[in-house]
């Protein structure tokens, strides 16, 4: 039998015997033990897979993103094996990897207790220490159904029933077996640094009409050091949880009377309005005009726009005078009516329409989460109507605007993704290709690195998504730019060209912060509630040392409040240290201490939130410092 040729990552080609296993081939190359899987012609496979034909072979190291995902999926299997060995009769359902970890859903009559979670972790350590070999086998689907039915794994039978392939793959480690595509680590001994992080309820297949299962979350890392670092960040994340800080700082609340719909308190409303005000300042510089559009539209509008066919499960509907209406989940169709309200010329373009209108989307109760996933919200939403030859210039300005906004909020690390045509779309493939190429070219000309997110575009057009990294190193998808050739056609939008003929404009959908409510939640956690001066609900807190300074403190309070500073006065007969601690807990940027000296000299002694004491100064000099700090935020100083 002729040898086969294997092209290696470093560009060399090796000649090997057919049937040679990858792990045996690796030993001849003297690779270190960090490789846990491989790719044959780009397809991830286990190391015990045999080489059967000419191919390209790539390695998947443990410390690579793909390697980490494989490690975590294998740890999920280890957890499921531990659960079933400790609690016979428990059924396993699905156990995927997620960002920063994994989970597995179980069917068990009793809830898992904290003590039992500890036992599961100990059993996982034991099984990992046995270094059980992980093996893959293929089996006809019908045979696999019989096997799992005999094992009492009815959820696996249900999963198998929905699989179209006639042959499926199973993975075994010791006497435990699971249905899985793989790949997995070669043996359980590789799994060393893991932690189970929580238990929650989860509906089977995410449908609230199905039975409730128990979901155990966990995480896994290549080393104990990386695991410890991650667990430290998790603890920090709990302290920064915007739902907890929202209560403590009196920013917002929720009530069952309006599920997943936040009540913004006065302090939270200040932040909300300041964010909108900041965007409005940018709109003046970048040539946007603000509009207001209706909250509900005849359902025929949503049919015409395509949302009824592609988005209706996320919409709210109502009947009025025998007509069906839909509450708007987005602003774009409404903006087309403002565009078409009069005849447009090339001189009107680009037309940039911004809208902070309230939107409503139905989110299942199981996926709502504080401010980051709600049913009612507002976006810093805008739509740009432009001629095709104006796309590049508009994209240049947009990318500049996005960068400036994120830098203002100290989101200094940004990942950009270009999402292409999804499975269900409107418009022609040719139009989609033209739109995707336009976005790709704009990113390249702006010198922005990006990755392609295949099939994740909106149903009406490709998009660019902006993912920022917060102080906890978590990624958040915030802004989006979507290029749309379809909606102008659906609503028959035109403009008169310089030559006097009619042409179709292009519609660019864009949001930078995205949902204002969601951005608030992200920002609360990013800053741990310690907002910059311009955004803080209470900017200054004036504190007296004794009752003797009350009159002067009241005057300082009135002067600063009249000048527009958000100020509170604490003239209670309490110890100064107690007052300062309260201001620190409330995360007020500046505390102004007033004692006998300050009263005599008609000054204040400012103390920054971080504990830095400034020199005593006049109220005017202090106000000048505040103005300087605010100006730096808005880019007025270079």
C-alpha positions in Angstrom: 0.0 0.0 0.0 1.3 3.4 -0.9 2.2 5.9 1.8 0.2 9.1 2.2 1.5 12.6 2.3 0.7 14.9 5.3 1.4 18.6 5.1 2.5 19.9 8.5 1.9 23.4 10.0 5.4 24.5 9.5 5.1 23.9 5.7 6.9 20.6 5.6 5.4 17.4 4.1 5.8 14.0 5.8 5.2 10.6 4.2 3.5 8.1 6.5 1.8 4.8 6.4 -2.1 4.7 6.0 -3.8 4.0 9.3 -1.1 5.7 11.5 -2.8 7.4 14.4 -2.1 11.1 14.9 -0.8 10.6 18.5 1.7 8.0 17.2 2.8 10.3 14.4 3.2 13.1 17.0 5.7 11.0 19.0 8.0 10.8 16.0 8.0 14.6 15.8 8.9 15.0 19.4 6.1 17.5 20.1 5.7 18.5 23.7 2.6 17.6 25.7 0.6 20.8 25.1 -1.1 19.5 21.9 -4.5 17.9 22.8 -6.2 17.6 19.4 -5.5 18.2 15.7 -7.2 19.3 12.5 -7.3 17.2 9.4 -8.0 19.6 6.4 -9.4 22.1 8.9 -11.7 19.7 10.7 -11.0 19.2 14.5 -10.3 15.6 15.4 -9.1 13.5 18.4 -5.5 12.5 18.6 -6.4 8.8 18.2 -7.9 9.5 14.8 -6.1 7.5 12.0 -4.6 9.2 8.9 -6.1 7.6 5.9 -5.4 9.9 2.9 -3.3 12.8 1.8 -4.2 15.8 4.0 -3.1 18.9 5.8 -2.5 18.5 9.5 -2.7 21.3 12.1 -2.2 21.1 15.8 -4.6 22.3 18.5 -2.5 23.3 21.6 -4.1 23.2 25.0 -3.5 27.0 25.5 -5.2 28.0 22.2 -8.9 29.1 22.1 -9.9 25.9 20.4 -7.8 23.8 22.8 -9.5 25.6 25.8 -12.9 24.9 24.4 -12.0 21.2 24.0 -10.7 21.0 27.5 -13.9 22.6 28.9 -16.1 20.3 26.9 -14.1 17.3 28.2 -14.4 18.7 31.7 -18.2 18.8 31.3 -18.1 15.1 30.4 -16.0 14.5 33.5 -18.6 16.3 35.6 -21.4 14.3 34.1 -19.5 11.1 34.8 -19.0 12.1 38.4 -22.6 13.1 38.9 -23.9 9.7 37.5 -21.4 7.7 39.6 -22.5 9.5 42.8 -26.2 9.7 42.1 -27.4 6.7 40.0 -30.6 7.3 38.1 -29.7 10.9 37.2 -30.1 11.5 33.5 -27.8 13.7 31.4 -29.1 15.9 28.7 -26.8 18.4 27.0 -23.4 19.8 28.2 -21.9 22.5 25.9 -19.1 25.0 26.4 -20.0 28.6 27.0 -17.9 31.7 27.4 -15.5 31.2 30.2 -16.7 27.7 31.0 -19.3 25.0 30.5 -22.5 23.5 31.9 -24.4 20.3 31.9 -28.2 19.9 32.4 -29.4 17.0 34.5 -32.7 15.4 35.3 -32.9 14.5 39.0 -35.7 14.4 41.4 -33.8 16.2 44.1 -32.0 19.5 43.9 -28.3 19.5 44.1 -27.1 20.9 47.4 -23.9 22.9 48.0 -22.5 19.8 49.9 -23.3 17.6 46.9 -21.5 20.0 44.5 -18.4 19.6 46.7 -18.7 15.9 46.5 -19.0 16.1 42.7 -15.8 18.2 42.5 -14.0 15.6 44.7 -15.2 12.8 42.5 -14.1 14.6 39.4 -10.6 14.9 40.9 -10.6 11.2 41.6 -11.6 10.3 38.0 -9.1 12.7 36.6 -6.4 11.1 38.7 -7.3 7.7 37.2 -6.2 9.1 33.8 -9.0 7.3 32.1 -8.5 7.0 28.3 -11.1 8.9 26.3 -12.1 6.9 23.2 -14.4 7.7 20.3 -16.6 5.2 18.5 -19.1 5.4 15.7 -22.4 3.6 15.8 -25.6 3.4 13.6 -28.2 5.8 15.0 -30.8 3.2 15.6 -28.3 1.1 17.6 -27.4 4.2 19.7 -31.1 4.8 20.4 -31.4 1.2 21.7 -28.3 1.6 23.8 -29.4 4.8 25.5 -32.9 3.6 25.9 -31.6 0.5 27.8 -29.5 2.9 30.0 -32.6 4.9 30.9 -31.3 8.0 29.1 -34.5 9.2 27.5 -33.3 12.7 26.9 -30.4 11.3 24.8 -33.0 9.2 22.9 -34.9 12.4 22.2 -31.7 14.1 20.9 -30.9 11.1 18.7 -34.4 11.0 17.3 -33.9 14.6 15.9 -30.4 13.8 14.4 -30.6 13.4 10.6 -27.3 11.4 10.2 -27.6 7.7 10.1 -24.3 7.2 12.0 -23.4 9.0 15.3 -20.4 9.2 17.5 -20.1 8.3 21.1 -17.3 8.9 23.6 -16.3 6.6 26.4 -14.1 7.1 29.5 -14.0 4.1 31.9 -17.5 2.7 32.1 -19.2 5.9 31.2 -20.5 6.8 27.7 -22.1 9.9 26.1 -23.4 10.9 22.8 -21.0 13.6 21.4 -19.4 14.9 18.2 -16.1 15.7 19.9 -13.2 16.1 19.8 -12.0 15.5 23.4 -8.8 15.3 25.3 -6.9 12.0 25.0 -7.4 11.1 28.7 -9.0 12.5 31.9 -5.6 13.1 33.4 -5.1 16.2 31.3 -8.1 17.8 33.2 -6.5 19.3 36.3 -7.6 22.8 37.0 -11.4 23.1 37.3 -14.1 24.5 39.5 -17.9 24.1 39.7 -19.3 27.6 39.9 -23.1 27.4 40.4 -26.4 25.6 40.0 -29.5 26.9 38.3 -32.8 25.7 36.9 -33.1 25.3 33.1 -36.0 24.2 30.9 -35.4 21.3 28.6 -34.4 22.7 25.2 -34.9 26.2 26.6 -38.7 26.0 26.3 -40.7 27.0 29.4 -43.4 24.6 28.5 -41.0 21.7 29.0 -39.9 20.2 32.3 -37.4 21.9 34.5 -33.9 20.5 34.7 -30.9 21.3 36.9 -27.9 23.0 35.3 -24.5 22.8 36.9 -22.0 25.4 35.7 -18.3 25.1 35.9 -15.0 26.2 34.3 -11.7 24.7 33.5 -8.2 26.0 32.6 -4.9 24.6 31.5 -3.3 25.5 34.8 -4.2 26.2 38.5 -2.7 29.7 38.2 -5.1 30.6 35.3 -8.0 29.1 37.3 -7.1 31.1 40.4 -6.9 34.3 38.3 -10.3 33.5 36.8 -12.0 32.8 40.1 -10.6 36.0 41.5 -12.3 37.8 38.6 -15.5 36.0 39.3 -15.5 37.2 42.9 -14.8 40.7 41.6 -17.7 40.4 39.2 -20.0 39.5 42.0 -19.0 42.7 43.8 -19.6 44.7 40.5 -22.9 43.0 39.6 -25.0 45.8 38.3 -28.2 44.4 39.8 -26.7 44.5 43.3 -25.1 48.0 42.7 -28.3 49.2 41.2 -30.1 48.5 44.5 -27.2 49.8 46.7 -26.8 53.0 44.7 -30.5 53.5 44.3 -30.3 53.6 40.5 -33.1 51.3 39.3 -35.5 48.5 40.3 -37.8 45.8 38.8 -41.3 44.7 39.8 -43.4 41.7 38.6 -46.1 44.3 37.6 -43.9 45.0 34.5 -41.7 41.9 33.9 -38.2 42.6 32.6 -39.0 46.3 32.4 -36.8 48.5 34.6 -38.0 51.4 36.8 -35.2 54.0 36.6 -35.0 55.9 39.9 -34.0 59.6 39.9 -30.3 58.8 40.1 -30.5 56.2 37.4 -32.4 58.6 35.3 -29.6 61.2 35.6 -27.2 58.6 34.2 -29.6 57.7 31.4 -30.1 61.3 30.4 -26.4 62.1 30.6 -25.7 59.3 28.2 -28.3 60.5 25.7 -27.0 64.1 26.2 -23.5 62.9 25.4 -24.6 61.3 22.2 -26.6 64.4 21.2 -23.4 66.5 21.4 -21.8 64.1 19.0 -24.8 64.2 16.7 -24.3 68.0 16.3 -20.6 67.4 15.3 -21.3 64.5 12.9 -24.4 66.0 11.2 -27.3 64.0 12.6 -30.9 65.2 12.9 -33.0 63.8 15.7 -36.6 62.6 15.0 -39.5 61.1 16.9 -41.6 58.3 15.4 -44.8 56.4 16.6 -44.7 53.6 19.1 -47.2 51.3 17.3 -47.7 50.7 13.6 -50.3 48.8 11.5 -49.0 45.2 11.2 -48.8 45.7 7.4 -45.8 47.9 7.9 -44.0 45.0 9.6 -45.0 42.7 6.8 -43.6 45.1 4.3 -40.3 45.6 6.1 -39.9 41.8 6.6 -40.0 41.9 10.4 -43.3 40.1 10.6 -41.8 37.0 8.9 -38.4 37.1 10.5 -39.0 38.7 14.0 -42.7 38.4 15.0 -41.9 35.9 17.8 -40.1 38.8 19.5 -42.8 41.4 19.0 -45.8 42.6 21.0 -49.2 42.9 19.1 -52.5 44.5 19.9 -55.9 45.0 18.1 -57.5 48.5 17.8 -60.7 49.1 15.9 -60.5 45.7 14.1 -56.9 46.4 13.0 -53.8 44.6 14.1 -50.9 46.7 15.3 -47.3 45.9 16.3 -45.4 47.7 19.0 -42.2 48.8 17.4 -39.1 46.6 18.2 -36.9 48.9 16.1 -37.0 52.3 14.4 -35.8 51.6 10.9 -39.2 51.2 9.1 -40.5 54.4 10.7 -37.6 56.3 9.4 -38.3 55.3 5.8 -41.6 57.3 6.1 -39.8 60.4 7.2 -37.4 59.9 4.2 -40.3 59.5 1.8 -42.4 62.4 3.2 -41.0 64.6 0.5 -39.2 64.2 -2.8 -35.4 63.8 -2.1 -32.5 65.0 -4.2 -28.9 64.0 -4.2 -28.3 67.4 -2.5 -30.3 66.0 0.6 -27.9 63.1 1.0 -26.5 61.8 3.2 -29.6 62.2 5.4 -28.7 61.1 9.0 -31.8 60.5 11.2 -31.3 59.7 14.9 -34.0 58.4 17.2 -34.1 57.7 21.0 -37.6 56.3 20.8 -38.7 53.5 23.2 -38.6 50.0 21.8 -40.3 46.8 22.9 -39.2 43.3 22.3 -40.5 40.1 23.8 -37.8 38.2 25.6 -38.5 34.9 27.3 -38.4 35.2 31.1 -35.6 32.6 31.2 -33.2 34.8 29.3 -33.9 38.3 30.8 -31.1 39.5 33.1 -31.2 42.9 34.9 -30.6 45.8 32.6 -28.6 43.7 30.1 -31.6 41.8 28.7 -34.9 43.7 29.0 -38.2 44.0 27.2 -38.4 47.7 26.9 -35.4 50.0 26.1 -34.1 52.9 24.1 -31.2 52.8 21.6 -28.8 55.5 20.4 -30.3 54.5 17.1 -29.7 56.2 13.7 -30.2 55.5 10.0 -28.2 57.1 7.3 -29.7 57.4 3.8 -26.9 57.9 1.3 -25.9 57.4 -2.4 -23.9 54.3 -3.1 -20.8 56.4 -3.8 -21.1 58.0 -0.3 -20.8 54.7 1.6 -17.0 54.9 2.0 -17.0 58.4 3.4 -19.9 57.6 5.8 -18.1 54.5 7.0 -15.0 56.5 7.7 -16.9 58.9 9.9 -18.8 56.2 11.6 -15.7 54.3 12.5 -14.2 57.5 13.9 -17.3 58.1 15.9 -17.4 54.6 17.3 -13.7 54.8 18.5 -14.2 58.2 20.1 -17.3 57.0 22.1 -15.6 53.8 23.4 -12.5 55.7 24.4 -14.6 58.2 26.4 -15.9 55.3 28.5 -12.4 53.7 28.7 -13.3 50.7 26.6 -9.8 50.7 25.1 -9.8 47.2 23.7 -12.1 46.6 20.8 -12.8 43.5 18.6 -14.6 44.0 15.2 -16.6 41.3 13.5 -18.1 41.3 10.0 -21.2 39.2 10.0 -22.3 37.8 6.6 -25.6 36.5 5.1 -27.6 34.3 7.4 -29.7 31.2 6.4 -32.9 33.2 6.3 -32.5 36.5 4.5 -34.3 39.0 2.2 -32.9 40.4 -1.0 -30.7 38.7 -3.7 -27.4 36.9 -3.1 -25.8 39.4 -5.5 -27.0 42.4 -3.4 -25.7 40.7 -0.3 -22.3 40.1 -1.8 -22.1 43.8 -2.9 -23.0 44.9 0.7 -20.5 42.6 2.3 -17.7 43.7 0.1 -18.5 47.4 0.8 -18.2 46.8 4.6 -15.0 44.8 4.2 -13.4 47.4 2.1 -14.3 50.2 4.5 -12.7 48.3 7.4 -9.6 47.6 5.4 -9.2 51.2 4.3 -9.6 52.4 7.9 -6.9 50.0 9.0 -9.2 48.0 11.3 -8.5 44.3 11.9 -11.6 42.2 11.9 -12.8 38.6 11.8 -15.6 37.2 9.6 -18.6 35.9 11.5 -20.2 33.7 8.8 -24.0 33.6 8.7 -24.6 36.0 11.6 -25.9 39.0 9.6 -29.3 40.6 10.1 -32.0 39.2 7.8 -31.9 42.4 5.7 -28.2 43.0 5.4 -24.6 42.3 6.6 -23.3 44.0 9.7 -20.2 45.1 11.5 -20.3 44.3 15.3 -18.1 46.0 17.8 -17.1 44.0 20.9 -15.5 45.9 23.7 -13.6 44.4 26.7 -14.5 45.7 30.2 -12.5 46.0 33.3 -13.2 42.3 34.1 -11.8 41.3 30.7 -15.3 40.3 29.5 -16.4 41.0 25.9 -19.6 42.9 25.3 -21.1 43.4 21.9 -22.2 47.0 21.8 -22.3 48.9 18.5 -23.3 47.7 15.1 -23.3 49.0 11.6 -25.6 47.4 9.1 -25.6 48.0 5.4 -29.1 47.6 3.9 -29.9 47.6 0.2 -33.2 45.8 0.7 -35.4 48.1 2.8 -35.0 51.1 0.5 -36.3 48.8 -2.3 -39.1 47.4 -0.2 -40.3 50.9 0.7 -39.6 52.2 -2.8 -37.2 55.0 -1.6 -35.6 57.1 -4.3 -33.7 60.3 -4.9 -33.1 62.5 -7.9 -29.5 62.3 -9.1 -27.4 65.2 -10.5 -28.3 63.9 -14.0 -32.1 64.2 -13.2 -32.7 60.4 -13.1 -34.1 58.5 -10.1 -31.8 56.2 -8.1 -32.2 54.1 -5.0 -30.4 55.2 -1.8 -28.5 52.9 0.5 -29.7 52.6 4.2 -27.1 52.3 6.9 -28.4 51.2 10.3 -26.1 52.1 13.2 -26.1 52.1 17.0 -23.0 52.8 19.1 -24.0 52.3 22.7 -26.8 50.0 21.6 -29.6 49.7 24.2 -29.1 52.6 26.7 -30.4 50.3 29.5 -28.0 47.5 28.6 -25.1 49.9 28.3 -25.9 51.3 31.7 -25.7 47.8 33.1 -22.4 47.1 31.4 -21.0 50.5 32.5 -22.0 50.0 36.1 -20.0 46.8 36.2 -17.1 48.3 34.2 -16.7 51.2 36.6 -17.9 49.2 39.7 -20.5 52.1 40.1 -17.7 54.7 40.4 -18.9 56.8 37.5 -16.7 59.6 36.1 -17.6 63.1 37.3 -19.7 64.1 34.3 -21.9 61.0 34.6 -22.1 60.6 38.4 -25.7 61.1 39.8 -24.2 62.9 42.8 -21.1 64.7 41.9 -20.3 66.5 45.2 -21.1 65.9 48.8 -20.5 68.7 51.3 -19.8 67.6 54.8 -19.6 69.6 58.0 -17.2 68.7 60.8 -19.5 70.2 63.5 -22.8 72.0 63.7 -20.9 75.4 63.8 -20.3 75.2 60.0 -23.9 74.6 59.0 -24.7 78.1 57.8 -21.5 78.4 55.7 -22.0 74.8 54.3 -25.5 75.7 53.3 -24.2 78.7 51.3 -21.6 76.6 49.6 -24.3 74.0 48.8 -26.6 76.6 47.3 -23.8 78.2 45.2 -22.7 74.9 43.7 -26.2 73.7 43.1 -27.2 77.0 41.4 -24.1 76.6 39.2 -25.5 73.3 38.0 -23.4 70.8 40.0 -25.3 67.8 41.3 -24.6 68.3 45.0 -25.8 66.9 48.4 -25.3 68.4 51.8 -24.5 66.3 54.9 -24.7 68.5 57.9 -25.8 65.8 60.3 -24.3 65.8 63.8 -22.2 62.6 63.0 -18.5 61.9 63.1 -16.6 63.1 60.0 -15.1 59.7 59.3 -18.6 58.1 59.2 -19.8 60.7 56.7 -16.7 60.2 54.5 -17.2 56.4 54.5 -20.9 56.8 53.5 -19.8 59.0 50.6 -17.2 56.4 49.5 -19.8 53.7 49.6 -22.1 55.9 47.5 -19.1 56.4 45.1 -19.5 60.2 45.1 -16.5 61.6 43.1 -15.8 64.5 45.5 -16.4 65.1 49.2 -16.0 68.7 50.3 -14.9 69.0 54.0 -15.9 72.2 55.8 -14.5 72.8 59.3 -13.6 75.9 61.3 -10.6 76.8 59.1 -12.6 76.5 55.9 -15.4 78.6 57.4 -12.9 81.3 58.5 -11.1 81.4 55.1 -14.3 80.9 53.0 -12.8 77.8 51.4 -13.5 74.1 51.0 -11.2 71.1 51.4 -11.9 68.7 48.5 -11.3 64.9 48.9 -11.4 62.7 45.8 -13.2 59.4 45.8 -10.0 57.5 45.8 -8.9 59.1 49.0 -6.6 61.9 47.7 -6.9 65.1 49.7 -6.6 68.3 47.7 -5.4 71.6 49.2 -8.0 74.0 50.6 -9.3 76.4 48.0 -12.0 78.8 47.1 -15.3 77.5 45.8 -14.5 79.2 42.5 -11.1 77.6 42.1 -12.7 74.2 42.9 -15.4 74.8 40.3 -12.7 75.5 37.8 -11.1 72.1 38.5 -14.4 70.4 38.0 -15.0 72.2 34.7 -11.5 71.1 33.5 -12.3 67.5 34.4 -15.7 67.7 32.5 -14.0 69.3 29.5 -11.5 66.4 29.2 -14.4 64.0 28.9 -15.9 65.8 26.0 -12.8 66.1 24.0 -12.7 69.9 24.3 -9.1 69.7 25.5 -6.4 68.1 23.3 
